């Protein structure tokens, strides 16, 4: 067909535009920054075009959708050539700068729309589209007013297990010299390893994050910067799989570490045309052999930057990161201890100087200790500061590591007046090192363990207080998310490994059978000594965390834990059997099962859940649930499934809330749920193969919240939606395939919030919406807002909220 283009034409036009831009960068000064930005965008688009061409060939499709891009690039080539010849005319300079910006934005918009079209029209090829989706995440997919690249977080492996560089710290002091020294090494060519060594809490991770965000470093390594957190018990195969996945390539099962080394080296060869920077953060001394497996001398430019508390001298002289000097320590402490509302610094300057200097000495130049202690003293009377100093004995000047740990422990003591807050902090030691903990997981734990309100309001207050004290980092994967209705799926907690060690240290005080919390770490099939020698004693713990590695064979011993209320199971193996002693946990209220491996784990012995009379909440992450005889969990109130293959074999007559997210095999809402009349909340989000809701959903007369956001293939809402008389919140954000709403939506007389941003194919609103008398907020894009304006006089209480769209498209990935 004459109006279609071949891959060769597309490649030629693209190459011509890129060549003209590169030439312009070298020869013109006026638009150099604008042309550099355009050049960077086109370089990022290169692999996407290749993937699209390959996809079209595999599917025997023409690339007629690309005709618009070819035309755009031809116009762009002419525009760039003209811009390089513009004289010093202020109006023309402004005009061409604006047009060049529009050209870049139009190219970016094209790829967003193209992706949506092929996802919608080719549902059978979503797997092939995956690589294009992943490549798009690496683009700065934004137009003016949109999200920045820093706001993008891939959900492919769970939020923080990608190899993306974490966001840089907002306030950094004392690192300039180290940054410059390491930057010089990074900008040199060759293959080499550099160890950054310092005690915990001295800013090693902050240093390497700052380097990775440096413009020159990003300019050299481009998208070949991998930030890998290693921790104390690393899984080499998983680390390799994460790196491969980060570049949008197909990830296969790796059975042995030898095969993992082969795949890693093949992967490095494929991407090695551009220099590669691998950051290995938090490496322990016993991981020396693991570090050696990442070495590969067949690349021209490959740098491995390692942070560790140890020296690892076999890899050369380490770069030792010194503690902050007094001046920098003072700046950081004052930044942490002061706030805009503070007024207590109006006293004697000499007194404050003395107190500040003494506290800085105790913190030994540790940024972590300075920030935590500073926050604990923020807004406090000078007498509190003096009392803090009296608590510290002079012998803490001897050992800096103990001094830093003691500073953190003393700051934790400040929570003694807030006993529930302190207990919640101690619970964080139940999760693996460097783990991103979903806030919803903590809420499920704390509601039952500490008897907090079921909507999580008190729990969120505790989390915000711990974050304000720098005891945890609260990280949101989306911007401006409204959490007013208690939906916190985009929030995660991380905390420094020293603070985790502090929590574990405090938990381990006293006799083991009398402790409130127990951590059971199983390496291979070797259980700790205290577990094997329990004899007849009964443990009184209320929270139990069990962590097993990929070699664990699920050979469980007996254990008497009658008081356990929360059980956290952390696993790395492909097959896992729930421990049989669970059936003796008559008080178990919350069960959390998290698979930290790359592929879903198949769980057996699930029928044991039917023997737990007190179980109210359970959460599964990356779990494949096999077909089973029906299990009845009579008192279960909330069930959560994240990146799971959920089965339909559970009977839950008292279920109040269900969360299902990133479950790619879910095609329709489980029919059994339509019979659970107690359901108040249904959250089915980012399940891209969900195509329909059962008509019987109208049976759920108690339903108050229905979230279906980012269900790419959901074609519409059933007419029975009008039967949901108590529905207050309906969220169909980014449901691209919905092109109309049923007239019956007007029967939702209790509806207060309607989220419909990103519904690009929704072209009309039924007139029956005038009956939505309780409607307060409609969240949508500007085009959908125009559909609502004719009805605003009839809906005087309604407020239109124009949502800045999430252009990163990261919710597409699973």
N, C-alpha and C positions, 0 to 999 in steps of 0.2 A: 504494500500500500504506500502510495506516494507521500501521504501526509505523516507517515510514521518515520521515526529516526532509528538509526542503528547505533549499537554501542560505540562503534568507531567514531561516528559523528559526534556523539555526546562527549567522548573522551577528548576529541580534538578541540571542540569549542571550550571545554573546561580548561584544557592545557593552554589554549591561547589566552584566555582571560587571566590565568594565574601568571603566565609569562609577562603579560603587559603590566600586571600589578607589581611583580618583582622588579621589573625595570623602573617603574615609577618610584618605588621605594628608594632606589639608588640615585635617581636623577632629579627628583623634586624635593623641595623642603616644605612647601606650603601644606601639603596634604599627607606628609609622611606618616604621622601617627594614625590617620584614618586608613591609609592604604595598608599599613602594617596589621591593623585590626582585621581588615578584609582578607589579607593574605593568611592570617592565622585561621580564620573561619574556613577558607577554602582548603587549607591543608588538613583541617579536621574532617572536612567533607569527603576527601579523597577515598578513604576506605568505605564510606557509606555508598558512594556511587558504584564502587566495585561490587559491593554486596547486592545492590539493587540489580545491576546488570546480570550478576550470577543468578539471582533469584528469578529474573525474567526468563533466562535461558532454561533453567530447570523446569519452570512451569509452562514453557512454551508460550509465554506472553509477550506481546509487543510492549514497548515502553512508551506508549503514546502519552502517558501522564507526564513523562519527562520532556515532552515537546515545549511545555511552558518554561521549564528551566533552561532549555537550550536558547529559546528566544530571549529570556532574561539575561543570560550570560552574553549573548551577542550585543544586546543593548549596553550591558555593563562594560564590555571591551571598548566600545566606542566612547562611553562616558569617561573611562579611566584615561584613554588616550587624549581626549580633549582637556581633561583636568590638568595633565602634565604640561599643557601649553598655555594655561591661563596666566595673564599678566597680573600685575599688582593692583587689581581693581577690587575694592572692598566688597562690593555687591556680588561680583562674580565669584570671589573666594568663598563667601558665605553660601551662595547658591550651590556651588559644586560640592562643598563640604556636606551640605544637607542631602544632596542627591546621592553621594557616595554612602552616607549613613543609611539612606533608604534602600539602596541596592543591597547592602549587607542584610538589613532586616528582612527584605523581600526573599532573599535566598534562604534565610533561616525559617521564615514562615512557610515557604514552599515545602521544606522537608517535614515540618510538623504536619501540614495538611496531607502530604503524600503518604506519610506513615499511617495517619488515621484512615485514609481511603483504602489502602491495601489491607489494613487490619479488618476493616468492616466488610469489604467485598470478597475477601479471601480467607474466610474463617478456617478453612481446612489447612492453611499454610502458616498458622501463627508461629510454629516452631521455626520456620525458615526466616520469618520476620524478626525473630528474637535478636539476631546479630545486629540488624539495623537499629533496633531499639536500643541495644546496649551501646552501639557506637554513638547514637544521638545523645546519650547521657554525657559523653565526653565533650560535646559541643557546649558552648555558652549559648543555650537556646533562650535568648531573651530579646525583647524589644524594649524601647524606652518605657520605664515604669514596671518592667517585668522583674522576674527573679534573677539574682546573680548566680554564677556557677557555685559560689560558696553555699548556696541554699539547697543544692542538689545532693540527695543521699540515695544511693542505690539500695533498693529493697531486695535485690536478687538473692543475697545470701543471708538475709536478716540484716538489720540496719547497719551494724558496725563491723561486720566481718568481711566487708569489701576491703580493697587495698587502697582506697582513696585517702588522700592526706587529710587529717582532721583539721578543723578550722583553727587558725592561729590564735594565740592568746591575745586578748585586747590590750593588756598592759604588761609590757616586758621591760626589764631593766637588767643591766650587767652582762649582756650577752654579746655586745658589739665586737669585742676582740675575738671571741671564739667563732662568731659568724664569719668574720673576715678571713680567719685562718682556714676554716673548713671550706669556705666558698672558693678560695684559691685552689685547694686540692680538688674540689669537685669540677672546676672549670678546666683543669688540666685533663689531657687525654689519658688513655690506657685503662688497664684493669687493675683495681686495687681495693683493699679493705681498710677502713679507718674505724678504730674503736673509740667511742666517747665514754669515758669512765668517770663516775662520781657516786657518792652515797645516794641512797634513795631520798627523793624530795628536794634535790638540788637543781632541777630544771633541765635535765637531759632531754626529755621528750619535748619540752617547750623549745629548746635550742634547735632540734632537728626539724620540728614543724615550721619554725621561723625560716630555716634554710629552704625548705621545700616550697614555701610561698614567695621566696625571693624572685623578682622578675627575671634576673639573669639566669638563675637556675632553671626556672620554668621555660625560659627561652631556649636553653640548651637541650633539656631532657624532654620537653613537651609533654606528651601523654604517657611517657615511659617512666613515670615516677610511681613506685610501689611502696606503700607504707604498711608494713606487716608487723603486727604485735605478736611477739613470740611467747613471752611469759614463762612460768616455771616448768610447765608440763606440755611442751609443744607437740603437735602432731604434724610431722613433716609433710605427709601426703596431703593433708587438709590445707596446709599453707600453700602448697604448689597449686592445688585445685582452685584456691581463692585467687591466686595470681592470674591463672589462665582465664577464669571467669571474669575477672576485672577488665580484661581486654575484649570481652564479648565473644570469646571462642568457645567451641564445644568442649564440655568437660566430661571425661570418661571416668569410669571406676578405675582406681589404681590399687592393685592388690598388694604390691610390695614397695619398699622404699627404693629398691634398685630401679624399678619401673618409674617411680616418681622422679628420680634423678634424670632418667632418659627423657621423660616428658618435659621436665624443666629445661633441659639443655636444648631440646628441639624447639621449645617455645621461645627461648632466648635468641636462637638463630633467626626465627621468623620475625621477631620485632627488633633485632639488633641493628637494622639500618639506621636507626636513631639511637643516640646514647641512652643507656639504661641506668637508672638510679634505684637501688633497692635499699630501703631503710628497714632494718631489723631492730625493733624497739623492745627494750626490756628482756635482754638475753641473759640467761643465768650461766654460771660457770660450768654446770654439767651439760650445757648445750653446745660445747665446743665442736663436737662431731657434727651436729646439725648445721652449724655455721659453715663447716667445710663443704657440705653438700651443695651449698649455693654457689660455690666458686666455679667459674667457667672462663677459661682464658682464651676462648676462640672468638671473642667479640673485640672490636676496636676500642670501645669506650664503655666500660661497665664498672660502676662504683657501688660498693656495699658499705653503707654507713650503719654502724652498730651502736646502740646505747646499752650500757650494762653497769651494774654496781661493782663489777669485778674488772681486773685489768686485762686478762686474756692476752698475755705477753707474746704468745706464739704467733699472733697476727701483727706484730710490730709494736712500736712505741705508741701507747694510747694517748689520745688527747684528753687530758685531765681537766674537767670542768671544775673550777675553783668555786668555793662558796662566795656569796655576794660580799663585796667589801662594805664597810660601815655606811658609806654614803648611799650606795644603791639599796642596801638593806633598809635604810631609813626611808627612802622613797617608797619602796614596796610596802613597808609596814604602815606608813601614813596613808597610802592609797587604800589599804584594807581597813584601817581603823576609823577612817573618817567617812562621813556622808554629808549630803547637802543639808540635812536637817540638824547636824551636830552643832551644838552651841557651847559645849563644855570646855572648849579650848580657850576660854576667856580668862582663865586663872593665871597663876604664876608661870611665866615661860620657863624659868629655871627648874621649877618642879616638874613640868611636863618633859623637859629635855632630859632630866635625870631619869625619870621613869622609862621614857622611850629608849634611852641608851642602854639601860640595864636589861630591858626585855629583849632588845636586839642581840645583846651578848648571849643571852640564854638560847636564842634561836639558832646560833651558830651559822648565820648566813644562809639558812635553808629557805628558799622561796615558799615551799609548802608550809613550813612551820610559821613563818612570818605572816602569811596570809590567813591561816587558820587562827592563830593567836590574835591577830589583829581584829578579825571579825568577832571573836569571842569577847573582846574588850570594847567593841564599838558601842558608844553611847553610855559606857559605864563611868561611875564616879571614880576620882583618883584613888580613893581608899580601896576600891576593888582592885585597881592596878597594883597597889602596894601589897595587898593580901596575896595576889598572884605571885609576886616576887618572893614573898616570905615562904611560899610553898615550895619554891625551888631551892634545893640545897646546893652548896658551892661545888660539890663533887661532880656536878653535871658539866663542869668546864673541862673535865678530863677526856671523856669519850664523846666525840661529836655525834656519832650514830645514836648512842643512848640519849644524848641531850635532845636531839631532834625528836626521837620517839617520845621522850618524856614531855616535851612541849605539846605534842599532839594529845597525849593522854590527859594532861592538865586541862587542855581546852575542852576535851570531852567531859571532864568533871563539871564544867559549867552547865551541862545539861541535867545535873542532878535535881535542879528545881523544875525540870520538865521531864519527869520519869518516862512518859510514853515516848517522847522524842528520842531519849537515850536508848530505850529498848528497841525502837525501830532501827536506829543506826546499827545496833549490835546484830540485828537480823541480816544485815547486808553481807555479813561474813559467810552466809550460807550459799553464796553464788561464786562461781569460778573467778579466778583472777582476770582482770581486764575485760570482764563480761559486761555487755550493755544490758541492763536489767529493764524490761518493760515496766513502766509505771503501773500499768494495769495488773501486773503480777504482784507487785508490792501491795497494791490496794486489796487484792483478793486475800493475801496473807494477813494483812493487818486488821481488816474488818473482823476476821474470826479470832485471830490471836490476841488482839488488844481491844476487842469489842467496840470498834468504831462504827460510825453510821454507815449504812449500806450504800449510800450514794457516793462515798469516797471523799466527801468534802473535808472532813477532819484529816484524813490520810494525806490529801493534797496539801493541806496547811503544814503538816509535818515535813513533807518533801521540800516545800518552798523554804521552810525555816532551816533545814539542813543545808540546802543550797546557799542560802544567805550567809551561812557560817563557813562556807567553803569546805564543808565536810563531804559533800557530793557535788557532782556536776550534773545539772539538769539540761538535757539536750532535746530540742524539738526537731523533728524531721520535716515539718511543714511550718510555714510562716502564718502568723495571724489566725491561728486556729482557735475557734471558739469552743471552750471546754465547759460552757455553762451547764450542759446537760449531763456532765459526768462521763463523757467519752474522751479518753486520754490515749488512744491508740498510737498517737504520733510522739509521745513523750517517753524518754528513756533516761535511766540513771547510770552514771559511771562514777567510780571513785578511785582515788590514787591507791596503788598497791600497798603503800605504807598505812593508809587508813584502813584498808581491808585487814592487814596484819594486826592493826590495833584492835579492831573488832574481834578478831579470832583470839587474840591474846587475852582480852577481857572475858570472852566467853569461856576460856579454858581455865579460869581460876576456880579453885575448890575441887572437891572430890568429883570424879567423873560421873558417878551415878546420881549426883545431886544437881548437875548443871541444867540450866534451862534449855540450852542448845547443844546439839552434837553434830559434828562434821565427820562423816565416815568416808575417807578417801581410800579407794581400792585400786591398787596397781596390779594389772594382770588379774590373778585370782587370789592375791595376797591381801588379807584383811589385816588391819592394825592389831597390835598385841592386846589392847584393851577389849577389843571385840571378841577375840578368841578365848579370853580368860574371864568372861563375864560370870561364869558359874551360875549361881542361883540369884544373884542380885538383880533387882529391878531398877531400870533407869527411869528417872523422873522428868526427863526432858520433854518439852512441849513442841520443839521444832527440831526436826531431823533433816539433814542434808546428806545425800549419798552420791558420791561422784565415782564413776567407773570409766576405764579407758577402753580403747577399741579392741583390746585383747581379752576383755572380760567374757567369760563363758556362761554367765548367769547361774553359777552354782552358789546358791545362797545357803547360809547357815541360819539357825533359828535365833530369834531375838525377841526379848520381852520388853515392849515399849507401850504400856497401856495408856500413858498420858499424852502421847503425840497428838497434836492438833493440826500441825502443818508438816507435810512431807514434800521435800524437793528432791527430785531425781535428775541428776546431770549425767548424760551418757554420750558416748562417742561411737558405739558399735552399731552395725547394720541390723543386728537382731538382738532383742532384749526381752527378758522375761521379768515381769513385775515380781518383786520379792514376795514369797508366800506368807511371810509373817505380817503382811499388811492386814490380813483378815483378823488379827488380834487387836488392831488399833480401833477400838470401839469409839474413841473420841475424835478420830481424824475428821477434820472439817474441810481442809484445803489440800488438794493434791496437785503438784506441778511437775510435769514431765517434760524435760527439755533435751532434745537431741542436738548436740553441738557439732556433729559430723556434717559432711557436705551433702550426702544423700539422705533421703528419708529412712528412718529406722522402723522396722516391723516389730510391733509389740505383741507379746503373747501373755497369757494368763490374765486377760482383761476381765474375765468373768468374776474375778475376785472382788471387783468394785461393787458387785451386788451385795456383798456381805458387810458393807460399811454403812451402818444406820445413821451416822452423823455427818456423812459427806455432803457438803453444801456447794463447794466450788472446785472445779478442776480445769486445768489448762494443759494442752498438749501443743508442743512445737516440733515441726518436722517429723511427724509420726505417721506411719502408714498403719491404719487399723484394719486388720483382716476381717472377712466375713465371720460372724459369730452367731451363736444362738442368742436370742434377745436377752439383754441384761436390764434388769429393773433397778434403778437407783432412785429410791423413793423420795428422798429429801433433797436431791440436788436442785440448787437454785440458779447456778450459773455454770455454763460450759463454754470454753474458749478453745478454738482450733486455729493455729497459725502455721501456714505452709504444710498443711496435713492432707492426707487422703482419708477423710472421715467416712466411717461406715454408717449404716443406718440401723444398728442393732441395739440401740439403747432406748429404754423406756424411762422417761423422766416426767412423771405426772405433775410435779410441782415446780418445774423449770420456770424461772422468771426472766432469764436473760441468756441469749446465745450470741457469741461472737465467732464469726468464721471469716478469716482473711487470708488472702494469697493462697487459696486452695484451688489449684488450677484444674483439678479433675471434677470440680463441682459444676454440673450442668443445670441443675434445677434445685430449688430449695427442697430439702427433705420433706416428703409428704407427711411423715409422722409428726412433724412440728405443728401441722395445721390442727392437730387434735389436742395440743397442749394449751388449753384455754387460759392457763395461768400466765402465759408469756406476756411480759410487759415491754421487752426490748429485743429486737432482732437487728443485728449488725452483720451484714454480709458485704464485705468490702474487698475490692481488688481481686475478685474472683472472675477472671476475664472470660471464662467459658460459660458463665451463668447466662442462660438465654431466655428463661421464662420463670415466672412465679406461678405456683399452682392456684387454680381458681378457689380452692378451699381455704386460701389464706383469709378469706372473709370470715371464717369461723372464729378468728382470734379477737374476741370482743374486748379483751383487756389490753390489747396492744397499744402502747403509747409512743414508741419510737421504732421507725423502720428505716434503716440505713442500707442503701444499695450502691454506694458511691464507687466509681471506677469499675463498674461491671460493663465491660466493653461491648459485649454481645447481647446484653439485655434489650430485647426488642420493644418492650412496652410493659405497662401495668395492667393487670386483669381488671375487668369491670367490677369484680367483687371487692376492689379496694374501698369502694364506698361503704362497705359494711363495717369498716373499722371505726366505730363511733367514738372511740377514745383516743385515736391517733393524734398526737400533738406535734410530732416532728417527722418529716419525710425528707430523706436525702437521696437524690438521684444524680448527684454531681458526677460529671464525666461519664455519664451513660450515653455514649455517642450514638448508639443505634436507636434510641427513643426519638421518634419523630412527632409523636402527639401524646397528649394526656387524655385519658377517658373522661367522658362527661360526668361519670359518677364521682369524680374527685370533688365535685361541688357538695357532696354529701358529708364530707369530713368536717363537721361543724365544730370540732374541738382543735382543728389544726392551727398551730401557732407559728411554726417555722417550716419553710419550704426551701430546701437547698437544691438548686438546679444549675449552678455554674458549670460550664463546659458541655452543656447539652446542645451541641452545634447544629444538630439536625431537627431540633424542636422549632417548628416554624409557626405554631399557632397555640393559643391558649383557649380552652373551652369557655364559653360564656358563663357556664355554671359556677365559675370561680367567684362570682359576685355573692354566692351564698356562704363563702368562707368568712363568717363574721368575726371569728376569733383570730384570724390571721394577723400576725404582728410583723413578721420578717420574711422577706423573700431574698435569698442570696442568689445572684445570677450575674452573667456578663452583660455588657452594655446592650448587645443586640436583643437578648431575651428581655431586658428591662423595657425596651420599647413595646414589647407585646403586652406588658402589664399596664402601661400608662393609661390606656382607655378605661381601665377599671378602677383607677385609684380614687375617683370621687365616690364610687360605691363601696370602697373599702377604706374608710378614713383612718383606721387604726394601723393599716399596713405601711411598712417602711421598706423601700427598695434599697438593698445593699449591693453595690456594684463590686464584684470580687475581682481582684487582680489575679488572672489565671496562673495556675502552676504550669509554666511552659517547659519545665524540665522533663515531663513525661515519665518520671521515675516510677510512678505508680503502675506503669504498664509492665514492669519487670517482675518476674517471679521465678 
